[in-house]
């Protein structure tokens, strides 16, 4: 793989992982639109590790709190802020793991990797995000996150396994519908990404080890650039949410979806 292609993949993953525009959809489209070879599982692991590092660094205070609370959370206790956060993050991750295993076992995951599916989900879930974002009265904060909300958001997160949906987009949408503020909806979505990315990267790593597919140099480059681009994108989005709605991301989704449909059926 050329350095240019490697950097493109890493930066696309980094920028789109936390923006509500679907990283998986963009990564599938790159080889489909350019004719380049699929990046393979090893690079998927690398870019996931890079984005994981970015979100952990940005939300370090919350991550540290949840880490210290993890032992109590594993015992089913939520008597401290850290143990509550750790427990709810684990709870919200269960649906996406189960649904992911189901799609993999049935082979449906491969059937969904198409430009048509991405175009439809880009438009459909983009409109859903716009509707949720325009609702007034979202006052709930991240500290009010409950078991019920974690389960609901976790179920919506599982839907993001359909390419083009966007994991961050659908979890932000669900949080907005549950009454959270724009910024706190994004924060919960980003925190939910941590166990999800860890689970995904672990699964992909197991496949890489089984197949022997690996290029340590390429993986290191991909991880570094996905980390840097993800950190920049995450920082900008969280700052912009103080004064800007999710409408720009919705517009981008609609344009991309329409362009894809024209490209497919022209």
C-alpha positions in Angstrom: 0.0 0.0 0.0 1.3 3.4 -0.9 2.0 6.0 1.7 -0.6 8.4 0.2 -3.3 5.7 0.4 -2.3 4.8 3.9 -2.5 8.4 5.1 -5.8 8.8 3.3 -7.3 5.8 5.2 -5.9 6.9 8.5 -7.2 10.5 8.2 -10.6 9.5 6.9 -11.0 7.1 9.8 -9.8 9.6 12.3 -12.0 12.5 11.1 -15.1 10.5 10.6 -15.0 8.2 13.7 -16.5 10.8 16.0 -18.3 13.0 13.6 -21.9 11.8 13.0 -21.2 11.0 9.3 -20.1 7.3 9.5 -16.5 6.2 9.5 -17.3 2.6 8.3 -19.3 4.0 5.4 -16.4 6.2 4.2 -13.9 3.4 4.6 -16.0 1.1 2.5 -16.5 3.8 -0.1 -12.8 4.5 -0.6 -11.9 1.3 -2.4 -15.4 1.3 -4.1 -14.8 4.7 -5.6 -11.1 4.7 -6.2 -10.7 1.0 -7.3 -7.9 0.6 -4.7 -7.6 -2.7 -2.7 -9.4 -3.1 0.6 -7.1 -2.0 3.4 -7.4 -5.3 5.3 -7.9 -6.2 8.9 -4.4 -5.1 10.2 -5.0 -1.5 9.2 -8.5 -1.6 10.6 -7.0 -2.5 14.0 -4.4 0.2 13.7 -6.8 3.0 12.9 -9.2 1.8 15.6 -6.3 2.0 18.1 -5.5 5.5 17.0 -9.0 6.8 17.4 -9.3 5.0 20.8 -6.2 6.9 22.0 -7.7 10.2 20.9 -11.0 9.8 22.7 -9.3 8.5 25.9 -7.0 11.5 25.9 -9.8 14.0 25.3 -12.0 12.6 28.0 -9.2 11.5 30.3 -10.9 12.7 33.6 -14.0 10.6 32.9 -12.0 7.6 31.7 -9.8 7.6 34.8 -12.9 7.9 37.0 -14.6 5.0 35.2 -11.4 2.9 35.3 -11.1 3.3 39.1 -14.8 2.4 39.4 -14.6 -0.7 37.2 -13.9 -3.3 39.9 -17.1 -2.2 41.7 -19.0 -2.0 38.5 -18.1 -5.6 37.7 -19.7 -6.6 41.0 -22.9 -4.8 39.9 -22.4 -1.8 42.1 -23.1 1.8 41.1 -22.5 3.5 44.4 -19.9 5.9 43.1 -19.8 8.1 40.0 -16.9 6.1 38.6 -18.6 2.7 39.2 -21.9 4.0 37.8 -20.2 5.3 34.6 -18.2 2.0 34.1 -21.3 -0.1 34.7 -23.4 1.9 32.2 -20.7 1.9 29.6 -20.5 -1.9 29.8 -24.3 -2.2 29.7 -24.6 0.0 26.7 -21.9 -2.1 24.8 -23.6 -5.5 25.2 -26.2 -5.0 22.4 -23.6 -4.0 19.7 -21.4 -7.0 20.6 -24.3 -9.5 20.4 -25.7 -7.9 17.2 -22.2 -7.8 15.7 -21.7 -11.5 16.4 -25.1 -12.3 14.9 -24.3 -10.4 11.7 -20.9 -12.1 11.4 -22.3 -15.6 12.0 -25.0 -15.2 9.4 -22.8 -13.4 6.8 -25.2 -10.5 6.6 -22.4 -8.1 7.5 -20.9 -8.6 4.0 -24.2 -8.1 2.3 -24.6 -4.7 3.9 -21.2 -3.4 2.6 -22.7 -1.7 -0.5 -22.8 1.8 -1.7 -26.6 1.6 -2.0 -27.0 0.7 1.7 -24.6 3.5 2.6 -26.5 6.1 0.5 -29.9 5.1 2.0 -28.6 5.1 5.6 -26.8 8.4 5.1 -30.0 10.1 4.1 -32.4 8.3 6.4 -30.4 8.6 9.7 -29.3 12.1 8.7 -32.9 13.2 8.6 -33.5 11.5 11.9 -30.6 13.3 13.5 -32.0 16.6 12.2 -35.4 15.9 13.7 -33.9 15.0 17.0 -31.6 18.0 17.0 -34.5 20.4 16.3 -36.5 19.2 19.3 -36.5 21.9 22.0 -36.0 21.4 25.8 -33.0 19.1 26.0 -31.7 19.9 29.5 -30.4 16.5 30.8 -26.7 16.3 31.5 -24.3 13.4 31.3 -24.3 12.8 35.1 -28.0 12.0 34.8 -27.3 9.0 32.6 -29.4 6.1 33.8 -29.7 2.3 33.3 -32.8 2.9 31.1 -31.0 5.5 28.9 -27.9 3.3 28.6 -29.9 0.4 27.4 -31.8 2.5 24.9 -28.7 4.1 23.6 -27.0 0.8 23.5 -29.7 -0.7 21.3 -29.5 2.3 18.9 -25.7 1.8 18.8 -26.2 -1.7 17.6 -28.0 -0.3 14.6 -24.8 1.5 13.6 -23.4 -1.8 12.5 -25.3 -1.1 9.3 -22.8 0.9 7.2 -23.6 4.5 6.7 -25.6 4.8 9.9 -22.7 6.3 12.0 -22.2 5.0 15.5 -21.7 8.5 16.9 -24.6 9.8 14.8 -27.1 7.3 16.0 -26.1 7.5 19.7 -26.2 11.3 19.6 -29.6 11.1 18.0 -30.9 8.7 20.7 -29.4 10.9 23.4 -31.1 14.0 22.0 -34.4 12.1 21.8 -33.9 11.2 25.5 -33.6 14.9 26.4 -29.8 15.4 26.7 -28.2 18.7 25.7 -26.2 18.7 22.4 -22.9 18.7 24.1 -23.8 16.1 26.7 -25.3 13.9 24.0 -22.0 14.0 22.2 -20.0 13.4 25.3 -22.0 10.2 26.2 -21.7 9.1 22.6 -17.9 9.5 22.7 -17.6 7.7 26.0 -19.7 4.8 24.7 -17.2 4.5 21.8 -14.4 3.5 24.1 -15.6 -0.1 25.1 -17.1 -0.5 21.6 -13.8 0.3 19.9 -11.9 -1.9 22.3 -14.2 -4.8 21.6 -14.0 -4.2 17.8 -10.2 -3.9 17.8 -9.8 -7.0 19.9 -12.0 -9.0 17.5 -10.1 -7.7 14.5 -6.7 -8.3 16.1 -7.7 -12.0 16.7 -8.5 -12.3 13.0 -5.1 -10.6 12.1 -3.2 -13.1 14.3 -5.1 -16.0 12.8 -4.4 -15.0 9.2 -0.9 -13.7 9.8 -1.7 -10.4 8.1 0.3 -7.6 9.5 2.7 -4.8 8.5 4.0 -3.2 11.6 5.3 -0.1 9.8 2.0 0.5 8.0 0.0 -0.1 11.2 2.2 2.3 13.2 1.7 5.1 10.5 -2.0 4.5 10.3 -2.4 4.5 14.1 -0.5 7.8 14.6 -2.3 9.7 11.8 -5.7 8.4 12.8 -5.0 9.5 16.4 -4.0 13.0 15.3 -6.9 13.5 12.9 -9.4 12.1 15.4 -8.2 14.3 18.2 -8.5 17.4 16.0 -11.9 16.4 14.7 -13.2 15.6 18.2 -11.8 18.8 19.7 -13.4 21.0 17.0 -16.8 19.3 17.2 -17.0 19.6 20.9 -16.1 23.3 20.8 -18.5 24.0 17.9 -21.4 22.4 19.7 -21.4 25.4 22.1 -22.8 27.6 19.4 -23.5 25.4 16.3 -26.2 22.6 15.9 -25.7 19.3 14.1 -27.3 20.7 10.9 -23.9 21.0 9.0 -23.3 17.3 9.5 -26.9 16.5 8.4 -26.4 18.6 5.2 -23.2 16.7 4.5 -24.9 13.3 4.9 -27.8 14.3 2.6 -25.4 15.6 -0.1 -23.2 12.5 0.1 -26.3 10.2 0.0 -27.8 11.9 -3.0 -24.5 12.0 -4.9 -24.0 8.2 -4.2 -27.5 7.4 -5.5 -26.8 9.4 -8.7 -23.5 7.7 -9.1 -25.1 4.2 -8.6 -28.0 4.6 -10.9 -26.7 7.1 -13.5 
